[in-house]
Amino acid sequence: MCLLELDEAERLATPVAIEALRDLAEWWAGSTEPEMSPPLCLGWDMHRLWPSDGFALWRDLMFEYEPPCWIPGIHEPVTLEQYEAALVDQWRRYDCPKHWTDTLIIDVLAGEKERGYEPCGEAWERTEATLNEMAAKVGAQRAAAKVERDAHEASRLKWLDRFFDLDDAGYAKWLADGRPEINGVKYERWTERRFRELLEKTPPMPVIPFKAPAPTNLIQTSAQFVRDFVPPDYVVDRIFQRRFCYSMTAKTGGGKTAAAMRLAAHVATGRPMGSIQVEKGTVIYAAGENPTDVQARWLGVTQEMGIDPEAVDVHFINGVVKISENVTNIEAEVAAKGLKPFLIVVDTVAAYFEGDDDNDNVQMGNYARLLRSMTKIPGGPCVLALAHPTKRAGDDDLIPKGGGAFLNEVDGNVALRRDGQVIAFEPLGKFRGPSFEPVHFELVTMQHPKLRDTKGRPIPTVVARPVSDIGIMERERATERDEDALLRAIDQHPRKSRRDIGKLLRMSDSRVYRLAQKLEQQKLIRSERSGWTLTGTGQRELNAMDSRGSGVNQPPLPPARFPGAS
């Protein structure tokens, strides 16, 4: 029986004999250890009950359970006289209101009795009678509280019965009225009740016996794993493989179509591109971006290579079609026409994109997988998709648009860079297979008898022509000589217009402009309102050219006679 259920004031008013506490202290000393420090927890109540007689007992308890403590190096040793003086001082301090850590002796006596304490002596008999009386009060208090709770519960159950009776009547009327829609919680409760009733009337679903899954063979031995290895089958040797999907990325006007059409012509004829061997096979070219321009360029390529456009093994898809809806149709046509394509060119990724956001990773990833599916067309072709980079991408960042998802799904990306009339592609970002040196082409202007406007005037078109390594070196040396000549001309004729400088050097305006851009990037010249002038760096470079002997095999430029010059 826990006395804490009684009011604290009633427990404080209960008398306790000091002999009862002495008897309890002897029980602690001879058998069970107390659950707390008796002098620290009971000191306040001992002082309250026995302000004079209780000190001796409290002091003995302190010596027993809280003896003087001496920690070397922390404080000096405490003598018994000093410790007893401190106890006297502490006993006086108990003359204060009760703290929440102070425990009542009557509570401890009752608790220890439940732990097995068997008291003795006349003083304890009086205390035990007091405890029994207090326990009876606790029992009576509990009984009264139970009666009150029982009455409250009976009232609550009666109210609930009345509520459910009224709710059942209201529910029946609501059903009879055709379940009209009403406001409030009542409508939600009745709707849910109606649903549960219908659910209970629904027959249970038949139990379908579980079938054990068929045995699989997902884990292979090393021998099984390498048994079906397919060696690389190159369309363009050491660059593009059959059954692989690639992207060719270049800026607008960077020469994607020209380079792709040249590759298509070499694959269709089996002719090597310089020292690069090409496998002969059928080509399918999907001309989705400006098919008319592709027609003109193809006539130019066949004219430049001496190919009969009527007989060459290249087939075109004219305009944009939904690839997702026509892959099966393309496969059927390939089979019906007996084609075995080695190369499929998609011109361009943007033209055939079927989504609404070409920067969305999910859409572009699905699109790349759709393009890859064309590698399974009979013949196992290589798929080459011409792509645009992100806006304001530099030459070192020619990655297809579409986040990382598109690039992750293709087998490789080649970046096509343009420098004047020379273009070159090389791996960038990702490429499955051996790397390769840049493949160069020069852009040349061609004419074809069919390329004329309605007035009969010829229409030129631009095609790509492979350039050998020696040709690239010669072009680089020629460009360096022209740059040196332009630098010297600007030094001798500063602030002259591009046209005037071009006449002096016998170069076209566009050639002068491209060379000047390079010199500006190298901070050798700067553009001013009326022309160009040398920078300090440019003057030092010119002096260095003079000291080591310039590669320009010409005498210093004579003063030019420009229109309006004095």
Protein Blocks (a to p, Z undefined) as FASTA:
>chain_A
ZZklpcfklmmmpccdfklmmmmmmmmmmmcccfbdfklmmmmmmmmmmmmlmmmmmmmm
mmmmmccdddehkaccddfklmmmmmmmmmmmmmccddfkbccfklmmmmmmmnopaced
jklmmmmmmmmmmmmmmmmmmmmmmmmmmmmmmmmmmmmmmmmmmmmmmmmmmmmnopaa
cedjklmmmmmmmmmmmmmmpccdddddddddddddfbccfklmmmmpccdddfbghiac
ghiacdddddehilmmmmmmmmmmmmmnopaehjaccdddddddddfbopllmmmmmmmm
mmmnopafklpccdcdedjddfklmmmmmmmmmmmnopacfbdcdddfklmpcbfbfkbf
klmmmmmmmmmmmmmgghiaacdddddddehiafklcccehijmlmmmpmbdcddddehj
accdddehiacddddddddddddddddfklccfkopacdddddddddfklmmmmmmmmmm
mmmmmmmmmmmmghiafklmmmmnopafklmmmmmmmmmmnopaccdfklccddfklmmm
mmmmmmnopabdcddddddddehiZZ
